[in-house]
């Protein structure tokens, strides 16, 4: 019923920008908590950013000032704007959605399959 589909990844050089999109169906992104995660080879998955149902945003320290998470409620899409990309940002990026109320509980129930981001020096 709920489907999340990521797009926008690619191979870029350090310093470039990308915008990742997460198109949702069977789910209303505006009222719920949604997040972006990434996993690099040999490392555990980490949360990059999330935004709750009330507009509050949180970022992991390594991306603060460079990445912006946002929603387009009319189109039901979650975005991750990525600026000043670094090689250490290389990972598979996935979006996820909470199934509870507007606050982020950490219980992300729905996941996309991911989009690859590769940043070269």
Residue, then its C-alpha position, 0 to 999 in steps of 0.5 A: x500500500x505504502x511505496x517510497x521511491x527515491x531518485x536523483x542520485x548520481x556520480x559527481x565530483x567533490x563540491x557539487x550538489x545533488x537533490x534527492x527525491x522521495x516520491x510517496x504513494x499511499x502515504x501523506x508526507x506532510x503530517x508524518x515524520x520522514x527521514x533520509x538515511x545512508x549506508x556506505x560499504x562496511x558501515x552501518x546505516x546512519x540517519x542523515x536528517x529527518x523532518x517531523x509533521x510540524x516542520x522541525x528538522x534535525x541533521x547529523x553533525x557531518x551534514x549540518x550547513x550542507x544538506x537541507x531536508x524538506x517536503x513538497x506537500x502538494x506533490x507528496x514528495x520528500x527532498x534532500x538538497x545536498x550541497x558541497x558534497x564530499x567523498x565521505x558522503x558516498x553511500x546508498x541513500x534511502x528515505x523512510x517514513x514513520x507510521x505514528x503521529x507527527x513527532x518522530x518516534x524513531x520507528x520508521x516503518x516504510x522504506x524505499x530501495x535507495x539511490x546511489x550517491x558517489x562523490x569523487x575527489 
